[in-house]
Amino acid sequence: MAISVAPLTTTIMSSVDHNRAGIASGINNAVSRLAGLLGVAVFGVLLIAVFNGSLDRRLGALSVAPEIKNRIHAQRAKLAAVETDDALGRRAIQDSFIDGYRTVLWCAFALALASSVTAALLIRNDARKTL
């Protein structure tokens, strides 16, 4: 949805009468806010999924006591704020969070790049034609 906001703004505002510009602007702002909300939600779910998978792998590979693993698993919703005194467990938590955050950032980068390419290919500048 974020890719469609700029072209949508241009399309909406140029296709309505001047007396309906306020309504068009309101709808456009609502769509823009919805796109941001969905982006945060989707990236949040992605971060949690990658964090949980990475934490499970890392804790499974470590020689951490089962009660420490259970305490960490019980707090996994806190993400990087999971509390533990075990140094290996703390490192697993930090590295798992970094894995999730890195994945989210790479996805955001890919979407920004796709948006730029889409804009470069699809948005026409009529002023260039006249030069």
PyMOL commands that set and color helices and strands:
alter all, ss='L'
color gray80, all
select helices_A, chain A and resi 2-15+18-61+66-74+76-81+87-122+126-130
alter helices_A, ss='H'
color red, helices_A
deselect
rebuild
show_as cartoon
